[in-house]
Amino acid sequence: MHEFERWRVSPRYPAYEVSSLGSVRNRATDRVLRPQDNGRHALFVRLTVGGVQRTVTLRNLVAETWDVSRKSYGTVLTHLDGDYR
C-alpha cells in the first residue's frame, strides 16, 4: 500500500473499500482483491453481496466510489493515462 493511497467504502457495496489508486479490498477480511481482465480491455472484480456473487468493472466501481461524474467524462470511463486496464 502506498502512503498516498486513500480508501473509501463503496456506496453500492458497503462490505468493500475502494482505493484512490483503484484497489478493492474486503472490509471483513482486509484482503485486497485481484482484478481480472474480461477480454474486452476492462478489469473486473467479483464481489459477494448477500451470498450472491456479482461481477463489477473496476472503472465503474472506482468512479461511483470516488464520485466521478459520467457527465464530466462521457459514457466510457478510462484511466487518466489512457490505458484501459
N, C-alpha and C positions, 0 to 999 in steps of 0.2 A: 504494500500500500504506500502511495506517495504522500508526502507530508502536506501537499496542497489539495489532495483528493478530499472531497466533501461527500457526505451521504445524506439522502433524503428517503423517507418512507414513501413508497409508491401509493398514490391516492386510490388507484383501482385495485391494487394487490397489496394490502397493508401488511402481509406476512413477509414482504420483501423490501429491501432497500436498494436504491439505485444511486450510483456514484456520479460525480461530475465528470468522471473520465469514462463512463459507460459500463462499469462493472455492476453486477447484480448479486446480492447476497441474501440468503435466507436469514431472517431475524432470529428464528428459534435456535438454529444451529451455528450461526455466524459463518456458514460455508459460502464461499464465492462460487457462483455457477459458471460453468464453461459454455460460452456461446457456440452454436453450431451454424454452419453455412447451409442455407436452404437450396443452393444450386442456382439461385437467381440473383446473386450479389447482395443478399441480405442475411444478416446474422439473426439468429433467434435463440430464445431460451425457453425451457419448459417449466412452467410454474404450476404448483398444485394448489387448487382453491377448492375447499370443501370436499376433498378426496378426489376431485376431478382434475386431470392434467390439462393445462392449456398451453398452447404454443403462441408465443408473443414475439414480434420482431423487436430487436434491441433498440433500433432507432425510434420506434413508436413509444416504447416504454420509457426511454430517456426523455423524449420530447414531452410526454404528458407529466412525468415526474418533475421535470425542471421547467415547466410552464413555457415551452417553446410553442408559439402560435403558428399554425399552418397558414394563417392569413399573411404572416410575415415572410414565410419561406416557400409558399406554394404547396402543391398537393404531395410532392415527393420530398421526403426528408433525407438529406445526405450529410456526411461529415463535413466539417469546415475545410478539411484538407482535400476534399473532392473524392476521397476513397469511399466506396460504398460499404466497406467492411469495418 
